[in-house]
Amino acid sequence: MLISETFYSLQGEGELTGVPSVFVRTSGCNLRCAWCDTPYASWNPEGTQRSVAQLVAHVESHPQARHVVLTGGEPMIAKDIRLLAAEIKKTGRHITIETAATIAPEGIACDLASLSPKLLNSAPDPIEHAAWRKKHEATRWQPAVVREWVDRYPFQFKFVVARPEDVEELEHMLAALQREIPRHKVLLMPEATSLEKMRARAAWLGDLCKARGYRYAHRLHIELYGNKRGT
């Protein structure tokens, strides 16, 4: 498997924010978000080939960590991702899969599906990246696939919000699922790769969450470490 990085840190996003976790970041993505904060795993995929056995050994080298996060890029397109998840599950650890929910789960071992469908604000520049924009827009929202995740696993939704009107869009997306999605399972994160930008957007986004009943999701890793690898 092409792996961008592995590291031990605190979960920075979502319901498990602050929980010590081992992260396995696969390299490669079927989308190209304009604001991607891990371009080394998407726009310019890089990494090293590592076997499932090597990755499980890395997870077990952190015996104090009972949580593992499979992330990317898009981990669901990684070769042997289902085998890796199955082997990690044998160690008794909790597995979170961070995915854009464009690829069906097909029975993958998962304790928390962290679903992050991409909004219009994610689209790459139509002039500089015309081909990728077309592919991105055709791929980023797959309601039938999202339903499979929601129907089979404990889940959370994480939406990257850049402007107040993004909330109208995500509400239409959730309605299209025709599922009962509790509002506390919908987490809204400010789009930001810097602490200053995140805090600037946090004020109005927090108020919006209070008004509509969604959960505000800060990005702890940016607060603690900044936007850098291994965090």
N, C-alpha and C positions, 0 to 999 in steps of 0.2 A: 504494500500500500504506500502511496506517496503521502508522506506526513510532513506538514509544514512545521509543526512544533508540538512538543509535549511539555507540560509544566504543572507545578503544584501551586495553587493560589487560593484566593477566596472567590467564590462565585460573585460576579459583579452585577448580574441582572436577574430580574424575575423573582419568583416566590422564594427561592432559596438564596437570596442575596446574603452574603456574609458567611456562607457555609464553606469550610475548607474542602476543596475538590481537586481531583487530578483532571487536567484537561488534555484531550487528544484532539488536535486540530488537523483535519485532513486538508490536503491541497487540491484545488480544483473546484469550479462552480459552474452551474448552468445558467447563472444570471450575472449581470454586471451592473451593480448599483452605483449610481453617480457618487454617493457619499460613503462608499465601502471603507470601513476602518481596518480591513485586513487585506489590502490589495495583493500581498504576497501569497495569498491563498485563493485569489480569484482573478483579478486583472492580469497579474504576472505570477502564475502558480509556480512555487518553488518548494523544495523540500528534499527529503531523503526517503529512499525505499526502506520500509521497516516491516518485518513480519508480524503476524498476529501474536506469535509467541513473545517476540521482543516487546510489543506494546503491553501485553498482559503483565510481563515481568516488570515493566516500568510502573504500571499501576500498583502492583504488589510491593514495590520498593517504598511506597508511602503507606505503611500499615495503619497510620492514624487517620487516613482519609477513607471515609465510607461512601463517598460520592464521586462519581466519574461523569464528566461532561464530554460527549462526542459532538464536536463542532467543526466549523470550516471557515471559509468556503461553504460548500454544501456537502455535509458528510454522507448523505444518502446516495450520492453518485460514486462514492469511493468503493473501489474493488474490495471485496471481503468485509464490508462494514457489518453485515449481518452475522458473519462468523465471529468477528471481533466482539460485537455486543453479546453474543451468546457465551463466549469464553469469559468475558468480564463478569457476566451475570453469575457464572459458576463460583466466583469468588465471594458472592454474597453482597456485592456493592449495589448502591442505587445508581441507576443510569438515567441521565438527562440527555436527550437528543435535541440539539438546537438546529432547526431546519426551517427553510422557507416554505415547506409543505407543498412542494411541487412534485415530489416523488412518493409513490405509495409505500406504506410501511412494510407490507408483505410479511407480517409476523415478527418483525425485529424485536428483540428484547429491549424493553423501554419502560421505565418507571414514571417518567415525566416527559411528555412530548411538548417541547417549547417551540410553539408554532409562530413563525414571524412572516406572514404574507407581506409582500412588498406593495406599497402604495405608489401612486403616480409620481410622488416626489423622488422615487428611486431611479427613474428612467435616465439612462445616459444621454449625453448631448447628441441631438439628432444630426448634427453636421459632422462633428469630430468622430462619432462612433455610430454611424448610420446603421450598419449591419447588426451590431450588437443591440442597438435600441429596438430594432424590429424583432429580434429574437427574444429580448428581455420582455417586451410588452406582450408577446404571444405566450410567454411561459409563466410570468410572475404570479398569476392568480389562477389556481386550479381548484375550484370549489368541490368537485367530486373527490379529489385527493384529500383535501382538508377534512371532508366529512369522514373519510376512512380513519384518519388519525383521531378525530374527536370521538368517534363511535367505539374505538378499540382501546384507548389509553387515557390515563389521567393526563390532563393538558393544561396549558396556559397559552394565551395569545400575547405576543409582544409586538406592538406596532411602533415603528419609528416615525415620530411626528415632528414635522418641521414648521408647520403653520396651523392655525386654528381650523381652517377649512379641511384639513386632512381628516379630522374626526368625522365629518359628514361622509366622506368616502369610506372609511373603515366601517361605519355603521351600516352602509348599504351592502358591504361585503359580508358582514356578519349576518345580516338579514337574509342574504341569498343562500346561506347554508341551511336554512330551515331547521335549525336546531336550537334548543334552549341553551344559550350561552350566558351563564351568570356574569354580571358586570364586574364582579371582583376577580374574575378569571381573565379579564382583559386589561393588560398592562400597557400604559402609554409611556414611551421613553422619548426624551428630547433628542432630536438629531443633533449630534455634536461629537467632535473629536478633541475638543479642548475644554478645560474646566470653565473658562470664562463663558464660552458659548452655551455650555450646558446649563450653567446657573442663570444665564439671561433668559433662556427658554423655560426654565423650571418654574418661574413665577406664574406666567400665564397658563402653562400646562397644568400646574397643580390646581389652580382655580377652576380650570375646565374639568378636571377629574372630579373635583368636589361637586360641581354643578351637575354632572351627568352620571356620577356613580362609578366611574372607572377607577382603576388603581394606578396611582402615579408610580413610575419605576425610575428611580435614580440609577446612575451607572457608577457603582461603587469603585470599580477598578480605575476609572478616570479620576475620581475624587482622590483616591489613595496614591495612585502610581503615575497618572498621566496616560496618554495614549501611546503605549509602547508594547513590544512583544513580551511574552512570558508573564502576563498579568491577568 
